[in-house]
Amino acid sequence: MIDNIFDASLIPEDKNDRLETRKNYGIAADAKVVVGVGRDTPEKNLDFFLRVMSNLVEREKTIYAILVGDCAKTVE
């Protein structure tokens, strides 16, 4: 398990933004979405995030990964 140091309950929830993002990327409403946020620097260890997400997506097709920030590049 990877602990999250952020308290998600402090983030204002706007369901319309979530629905719009899912619509824009063709992600089903019942799919699980994991978001990586940050810059592509060694301390962020994005390679680890990508390896973990790649393994998860191979096993479970209803999981999606989204990268946000300076790390974001189109990956297919």
VMD Tcl script that draws the C-alpha trace (Angstrom):
set ca {
  {0.00 0.00 0.00}
  {1.17 3.53 -0.74}
  {0.11 6.01 1.92}
  {-1.20 9.38 0.80}
  {0.08 12.31 2.85}
  {-2.74 14.56 1.67}
  {-6.14 14.74 3.32}
  {-8.55 14.27 0.40}
  {-11.48 15.49 2.53}
  {-9.99 19.01 2.36}
  {-10.29 19.14 -1.43}
  {-13.58 20.69 -2.58}
  {-15.57 18.13 -4.53}
  {-17.07 19.18 -7.83}
  {-18.75 16.17 -9.40}
  {-19.21 18.04 -12.68}
  {-15.43 18.36 -13.09}
  {-15.01 14.66 -12.45}
  {-17.74 13.74 -14.90}
  {-16.32 16.08 -17.54}
  {-12.83 14.62 -17.14}
  {-14.17 11.08 -17.49}
  {-16.14 12.12 -20.58}
  {-13.10 13.83 -22.16}
  {-10.93 10.73 -21.74}
  {-13.58 8.08 -22.37}
  {-13.44 6.71 -18.83}
  {-16.52 4.87 -17.59}
  {-18.32 6.25 -14.53}
  {-17.64 3.06 -12.54}
  {-13.91 2.87 -13.41}
  {-11.25 3.54 -10.80}
  {-8.95 6.48 -11.56}
  {-5.53 6.91 -9.95}
  {-3.86 10.29 -10.37}
  {-0.15 11.02 -10.18}
  {0.68 14.68 -9.62}
  {3.97 16.48 -9.82}
  {7.09 17.15 -11.76}
  {9.35 14.59 -13.40}
  {12.22 14.65 -10.90}
  {13.97 11.77 -9.10}
  {12.30 12.39 -5.74}
  {8.84 12.03 -7.32}
  {9.82 8.55 -8.60}
  {7.35 8.60 -11.48}
  {8.95 5.45 -12.90}
  {7.61 3.58 -9.87}
  {4.12 5.05 -10.38}
  {4.17 4.06 -14.06}
  {5.38 0.51 -13.34}
  {2.73 -0.02 -10.66}
  {-0.05 1.41 -12.82}
  {1.06 -0.60 -15.85}
  {0.84 -3.81 -13.81}
  {-2.55 -2.88 -12.39}
  {-4.04 -1.94 -15.76}
  {-2.84 -5.24 -17.24}
  {-4.77 -7.13 -14.56}
  {-7.78 -4.85 -14.18}
  {-9.10 -3.03 -17.24}
  {-11.33 -0.73 -15.17}
  {-8.35 1.10 -13.64}
  {-7.02 4.24 -15.31}
  {-3.95 6.35 -14.53}
  {-3.73 10.08 -15.16}
  {-0.57 12.17 -14.77}
  {-1.02 15.84 -13.89}
  {1.64 18.53 -13.82}
  {5.02 18.93 -15.47}
  {5.24 15.16 -15.65}
  {2.27 14.91 -17.98}
  {3.06 13.62 -21.44}
  {0.80 11.73 -23.82}
  {1.40 8.01 -23.34}
  {-0.34 5.31 -25.31}
}
mol new
graphics top color blue
foreach p $ca { graphics top sphere $p radius 0.5 }
foreach p [lrange $ca 0 end-1] q [lrange $ca 1 end] { graphics top cylinder $p $q radius 0.2 }
display resetview
